[in-house]
């Protein structure tokens, strides 16, 4: 336990200890202020096309009017299933301006995963890019979704360029599997119709729900973290204040610019790229596929940029790429590492190559996401997750839920602040497991804290596996894999992986002795998105268990087992 906010002494000059989060009653207020103030500025840059704040304003208002015309009620959920394309921020702004709730969906989900999320959230409409429409087609009949807005990669790139891009995506790269969604309305058609319809500005307050951000939380089944308008507003303003000491060094004649290579459906990019960029009148460079490193570097070589939030695997991949030197990194003011642990070797290489240290932070879907961060003025990588950001309290709890007061002793990291979720969507039982009576959220991560208030994660209380910054829950992997014909039982654990931090290992007891590794992998491929799929399969005669029959994953992880 640290004395009262001892970490405040680590704050750079000018960073306040607390922030007034009541200056906006909703995210709509924050966005509309920026639409008016920065109308002529570029909001998003995508494949050589710039979209202004004024365009984002008019397009999102038209889409909001269209969505309202479908007969949805205030508070209804609308899903978004797209990569980083300009339609994403337009859809987010439209859903919120219409008085609805954003449900962020991973576009790489299988039909099984998508069906669960659409049913659980009760989403009545979805904005989806055609590349993943075949997935929706497979499960839509089992979900409450009645309305589909169908986007394509070239929608907002103009007539000629858009047609060329769509042709390449559909015919050359064959990235759009065949589908039939006869009721779907195209994105451009929805905008066109909406521009002729009245838009009714809803009455939205700070306690209305803005986003359902799906996560496994501390257990396996995917749950929606309920993020209110005030939660996301708070985190945007906290992040702005935290970055201010270095962002104020951006020359007055340059528009603050951030690289958005992390997916917008992930809360890190949603808040720290899109919403923070909106608040500061910044330009956001949208990267649709961060795995295509040559394309990422080619795009970045065309821009001057100042902020780069990323995960360890992306920093590592870029820094080791032969084209890295083709990008001008000299304007970079802050490299924020989150989503997974940043390794010292990657941090050292990044600093050598860019001159900008990786500033590691920490957060979760349940905290909108940022909870702590290293000071952006730190000259080097610290190997910690930094200190709680303005208005945030963190402490360590023991297994009985009592404060850990002994210096150097480990405990579960607990977080309190205006960015902490309202709870899990329609899961009061699960909410009760993670919230303390005095308002702290129990993260499931085990850490230590030093005398200065710097926290460091040393272990994970939950069995979650962290693959390239994405949570993978063993229960879900096991549930899918155990349904594979020939599997008697199985257990999933995380193993170290040079590229992704951790990878999924599946330990299997066979019912059918002829069952092969290839059959299991093929089954998992058909039923789980790529990052959840096992990379390693091990066959055993039995699994270690407790006297009551619970599988001991910890024993499977220990080298001697």
Secondary structure by P-SEA (a helix, b strand, c coil): ccccccccccccccccccccccccccaaaaaaaaaaacccccccccccccccaaaaaaaaaaaaaaaaaccccccbbbbbbccccaaaaaaaaaaaaacbbbbbbcccccaaaaaaaaaaaccccccccccaaaaaaaccccccccbbbbbcccccccaaaaaaaaaaacccccccccccccccccaaaaaaaaaabbbbbcccccccccccccccccccccccccccaaaaaaaaaaaaaaaccccccccccccbbbbccccccccccccccaaaaaaabbbbbccccccaaaaaaaaaaaccccbbbbcaaaaaaaaacccccccccccccbbbbccccccaaaaaaaaaacccccccccccccccccccccccccccccccccccccccccccccccccccccccccccbbbbcccccccccccaaaaaacccccccccccccccccccbbbbbccccccccccccbbbbaaaaaaaaaaccccccbbbbbcccccccbbbbbbbbcccccccaaaaaaaaaacccccccccbbbbbcbbbbcccccccccccccccc
